Amino acid sequence: MWLIVASLAALTACTSASGPTFNAYTLTGADGAPTYQVTCHGLLEGRSVCEQQAQQICGDQAVRVVEAIAGLGQTRGGEADARILTFQCGAAPAPAPIAAAAVLVEPQQTPAPQAAPLTATVHFATNQATLSDEARSRLDALLEQVRSAPVSGARIDGYTDSTGPLRINQPLSTARAQAAARYLRERGVRTLQVRGHGPHDPVADNRTRSGRAQNRRADVELRP
């Protein structure tokens, strides 16, 4: 809704300017922007008179039509012959920038670091699958490292040197792995995977005594 206010105290009925063919008013819009209205009258007067008066009011600024109202049946050249012209001066204000939509960034979930498995190797005498005192000490030291955290699983792989036939070495390697597994099970370790590999996967040269001693072994891996 437009509210009509007087621009000059000497003028009545809120008229800011008038002539034989028009009346001009100063209006105040809801947004507070200066707005004007020209009313043209007379049988031969129409939109052209309204536009001329509007341009005089705006001076060197452009006339920006807000609303043009024609009387009933009043047309000229096929267009409505406006008799009431509401306008503002100057270019239309730039539209307010559209705020960019906020982008919700999901926090990256950092996976918990996986604890490295703990390992130990125990060795056996020739043709034996009995844990020596040194072998038990190594397993005890391994268990001490995981005393404060539960063990999710254990893998024990048994091996022999290359001396003797495979029909003897294969079950012997399994017996060595089982000896280490039994010791761990008695001390609370569960979920054991036990395998024997015979003379395969040697870690040292079987042609030497020290090499064969290193290959008679059980490799133990505990997963926290």
Residue, then its C-alpha position, 0 to 999 in steps of 0.5 A: m500500500w502506498l501512503i500519500v504525503a505532502s512534499l511541500a507544506a504550501l501544497t494541499a492534498c499532498t500535491s507536489a506539482s500540478g498543471p492543467t493536464f496533470n497532478a503530481y504527488t510524492l509517495t512513500g513506499a513501504d521500503g522507504a524509497p522515494t516514489y512519485q505518482v502523476t495523474c493525467h486528465g483531459l480528453l486528449e491527454g494520456r500516458s505521453v503527458c504522464e511520462q513527460q512529467a515523470q521525466q521532468i521530476c526525475g531529471d537526468q535519471a531514468v524513469r522506472v515505472v512501478e504501476a500504470i493504470a488506464g481508465l476503463g476502455q482507454t487505449r492508444g495504439g492498441e496499448a493501455d493509455a495510462r492516466i495514473l503513472t506511479f514511478q521511481c527515479g534511477a535504475a532498479p536496485a541490484p537484487a540482494p545476493i543469495a546467500a550460499a547454502a551452508v555445506l555440512v562437512e561430515p567429520q572424518q572418522t579416523p580409524a583406530p590404529q591396529a596394534a602390531p602382532l607380537t611374535a616369538t620363536v622357540h627352538f627344539a632339539t633334534n627329533q624332539a617336540t618338548l619345550s626347553d626352559e629357554a623356550r618357556s621363558r621366551l613364551d612367558a616374555l611374550l605373554e608379559q607383553v600382552r598381559s594388560a590387553p586381551v589376545s584376539g587370536a594366536r597363530i603357531d607354525g611348526y617346522t623341522d630341519s631337512t634331516g630325515p624323511l617328510r613322513i617323520n618331519q611333517p607330524l614332528s613339525t605339527a607336534r612342535a606347534q602343538a607344544a607351544a599352543r598347549y603352553l599358551r592355552e594353559r595360560g589363558v590364550r584362546t583362538l589358536q591356529v596351529r599348523g605344521h610345515g615340515p622342513h619347508d620355509p627354512v630360515a637358515d642353511n640346513r647344510t650347517r649345524s647352526g642352520r639346522a638348529q635355527n630351522r627346528r622351531a615354532d613361530v608364535e604370533l599373538r594378535p592383541 
